[in-house]
Amino acid sequence: MFGANNMRIGWHLHPFGEEEKHVPIEPLEIEDFLKMLEEELKKRKKLTA
């Protein structure tokens, strides 16, 4: 799982494989989140080009 939200504690990221972790981030637009997701998937070779 990989995600970002602003529930309860402000904007934060849930990194792949560490869903319970809350990494503070700046407010995020959906387009920016999708770019982050794309890069994460490329790193894991789950998405090409």
LOPA-890299 format. One record per atom (N, C-alpha, C): residue in three letters; x, y, z; residue number from 1. Coordinates in steps of 0.1 Angstrom, whole numbers. Atoms other than C-alpha are relative to their C-alpha. Layout:
BEGIN
+-----+-------+-------+-------+-----+
!   r !     X !     Y !     Z !   k !
+-----+-------+-------+-------+-----+
! Ala !     X !     Y !     Z ! NUM !
...
+-----+-------+-------+-------+-----+
//
This chain:
BEGIN
+-----+-------+-------+-------+-----+
!   r !     X !     Y !     Z !   k !
+-----+-------+-------+-------+-----+
! Met !     8 !   -12 !     0 !   1 !
! Met !     0 !     0 !     0 !   1 !
! Met !     9 !    12 !     0 !   1 !
! Phe !    -7 !   -13 !     0 !   2 !
! Phe !    11 !    36 !    -7 !   2 !
! Phe !   -11 !    10 !     0 !   2 !
! Gly !    11 !   -10 !     0 !   3 !
! Gly !    -9 !    66 !     1 !   3 !
! Gly !     4 !    13 !     7 !   3 !
! Ala !    -2 !   -13 !    -7 !   4 !
! Ala !   -11 !   102 !    13 !   4 !
! Ala !   -14 !     5 !     4 !   4 !
! Asn !    13 !    -6 !    -4 !   5 !
! Asn !   -38 !   120 !    32 !   5 !
! Asn !     3 !    11 !    11 !   5 !
! Asn !    -1 !   -11 !   -10 !   6 !
! Asn !   -45 !   149 !    56 !   6 !
! Asn !    -9 !    -3 !    12 !   6 !
! Met !     9 !     3 !   -11 !   7 !
! Met !   -66 !   131 !    82 !   7 !
! Met !     7 !     2 !    14 !   7 !
! Arg !    -4 !    -2 !   -14 !   8 !
! Arg !   -61 !   141 !   119 !   8 !
! Arg !    13 !     7 !     3 !   8 !
! Ile !   -13 !    -6 !    -4 !   9 !
! Ile !   -24 !   150 !   119 !   9 !
! Ile !     6 !     9 !   -11 !   9 !
! Gly !    -5 !    -8 !    11 !  10 !
! Gly !   -21 !   171 !    87 !  10 !
! Gly !     5 !    -9 !   -11 !  10 !
! Trp !    -4 !     8 !    12 !  11 !
! Trp !    -7 !   160 !    53 !  11 !
! Trp !    12 !    -9 !     4 !  11 !
! His !   -10 !     9 !    -2 !  12 !
! His !    14 !   129 !    55 !  12 !
! His !     0 !   -12 !   -10 !  12 !
! Leu !    -1 !    11 !    10 !  13 !
! Leu !    26 !   100 !    33 !  13 !
! Leu !     1 !   -13 !     8 !  13 !
! His !    -2 !    14 !    -5 !  14 !
! His !    23 !    62 !    40 !  14 !
! His !     9 !    -7 !   -11 !  14 !
! Pro !    -9 !     6 !    10 !  15 !
! Pro !    54 !    47 !    22 !  15 !
! Pro !    -4 !   -14 !    -2 !  15 !
! Phe !     2 !    14 !     4 !  16 !
! Phe !    52 !    14 !     4 !  16 !
! Phe !     6 !    -9 !    11 !  16 !
! Gly !    -5 !    10 !   -10 !  17 !
! Gly !    56 !   -15 !    29 !  17 !
! Gly !     0 !     5 !    14 !  17 !
! Glu !     0 !    -6 !   -14 !  18 !
! Glu !    53 !     9 !    59 !  18 !
! Glu !   -13 !     8 !     2 !  18 !
! Glu !    13 !    -7 !    -1 !  19 !
! Glu !    16 !    17 !    60 !  19 !
! Glu !    -3 !     7 !    13 !  19 !
! Glu !     2 !    -6 !   -14 !  20 !
! Glu !    17 !    24 !    97 !  20 !
! Glu !     8 !    13 !     2 !  20 !
! Lys !    -8 !   -12 !    -2 !  21 !
! Lys !    43 !    51 !    92 !  21 !
! Lys !    -7 !    12 !    -6 !  21 !
! His !     6 !   -13 !     4 !  22 !
! His !    33 !    88 !    88 !  22 !
! His !    12 !     9 !    -2 !  22 !
! Val !   -11 !    -9 !     3 !  23 !
! Val !    59 !   109 !    70 !  23 !
! Val !    -6 !    13 !    -4 !  23 !
! Pro !     5 !   -13 !     3 !  24 !
! Pro !    50 !   146 !    71 !  24 !
! Pro !     4 !     5 !   -14 !  24 !
! Ile !    -3 !    -6 !    13 !  25 !
! Ile !    47 !   163 !    36 !  25 !
! Ile !    -8 !    13 !    -1 !  25 !
! Glu !     7 !   -12 !     3 !  26 !
! Glu !    35 !   195 !    22 !  26 !
! Glu !   -14 !    -3 !    -6 !  26 !
! Pro !    13 !     3 !     6 !  27 !
! Pro !    -2 !   197 !    10 !  27 !
! Pro !     3 !    -4 !   -15 !  27 !
! Leu !    -3 !     7 !    13 !  28 !
! Leu !    -5 !   177 !   -22 !  28 !
! Leu !   -13 !     0 !    -9 !  28 !
! Glu !    10 !     0 !    10 !  29 !
! Glu !   -26 !   180 !   -53 !  29 !
! Glu !     0 !   -14 !    -6 !  29 !
! Ile !     1 !    14 !     5 !  30 !
! Ile !   -39 !   147 !   -69 !  30 !
! Ile !    10 !    -2 !   -11 !  30 !
! Glu !   -10 !     2 !    11 !  31 !
! Glu !   -17 !   153 !  -100 !  31 !
! Glu !    14 !    -3 !     6 !  31 !
! Asp !   -13 !     2 !    -6 !  32 !
! Asp !    14 !   155 !   -78 !  32 !
! Asp !     1 !   -14 !     7 !  32 !
! Phe !     0 !    14 !    -6 !  33 !
! Phe !     4 !   123 !   -59 !  33 !
! Phe !     1 !   -10 !   -11 !  33 !
! Leu !    -1 !    10 !    10 !  34 !
! Leu !    -1 !   104 !   -91 !  34 !
! Leu !    14 !     0 !    -6 !  34 !
! Lys !   -14 !     0 !     5 !  35 !
! Lys !    34 !   115 !  -103 !  35 !
! Lys !     9 !    -8 !    10 !  35 !
! Met !    -7 !     7 !   -11 !  36 !
! Met !    48 !   102 !   -69 !  36 !
! Met !    -3 !   -15 !    -2 !  36 !
! Leu !     4 !    14 !     1 !  37 !
! Leu !    29 !    69 !   -74 !  37 !
! Leu !     7 !    -6 !   -12 !  37 !
! Glu !    -6 !     5 !    12 !  38 !
! Glu !    42 !    66 !  -109 !  38 !
! Glu !    15 !    -3 !     2 !  38 !
! Glu !   -14 !     2 !    -3 !  39 !
! Glu !    78 !    70 !   -98 !  39 !
! Glu !     3 !   -12 !     9 !  39 !
! Glu !    -2 !    12 !    -9 !  40 !
! Glu !    74 !    45 !   -69 !  40 !
! Glu !    -2 !   -13 !    -8 !  40 !
! Leu !     2 !    12 !     7 !  41 !
! Leu !    60 !    20 !   -93 !  41 !
! Leu !    11 !    -3 !   -10 !  41 !
! Lys !   -11 !     2 !     9 !  42 !
! Lys !    88 !    25 !  -118 !  42 !
! Lys !    12 !    -5 !     8 !  42 !
! Lys !   -11 !     5 !    -9 !  43 !
! Lys !   114 !    20 !   -89 !  43 !
! Lys !    -2 !   -15 !     2 !  43 !
! Arg !     3 !    14 !    -3 !  44 !
! Arg !    97 !   -14 !   -82 !  44 !
! Arg !    -2 !    -8 !   -13 !  44 !
! Lys !     1 !     7 !    13 !  45 !
! Lys !    96 !   -23 !  -119 !  45 !
! Lys !   -14 !    -6 !    -2 !  45 !
! Lys !    14 !     4 !     1 !  46 !
! Lys !    58 !   -25 !  -117 !  46 !
! Lys !    -7 !     8 !   -11 !  46 !
! Leu !     5 !    -8 !    10 !  47 !
! Leu !    54 !     1 !  -144 !  47 !
! Leu !    12 !     3 !   -10 !  47 !
! Thr !   -11 !    -3 !     9 !  48 !
! Thr !    74 !     7 !  -176 !  48 !
! Thr !    -3 !    12 !    -8 !  48 !
! Ala !     1 !   -13 !     7 !  49 !
! Ala !    81 !    39 !  -195 !  49 !
! Ala !   -11 !     8 !     5 !  49 !
+-----+-------+-------+-------+-----+
//
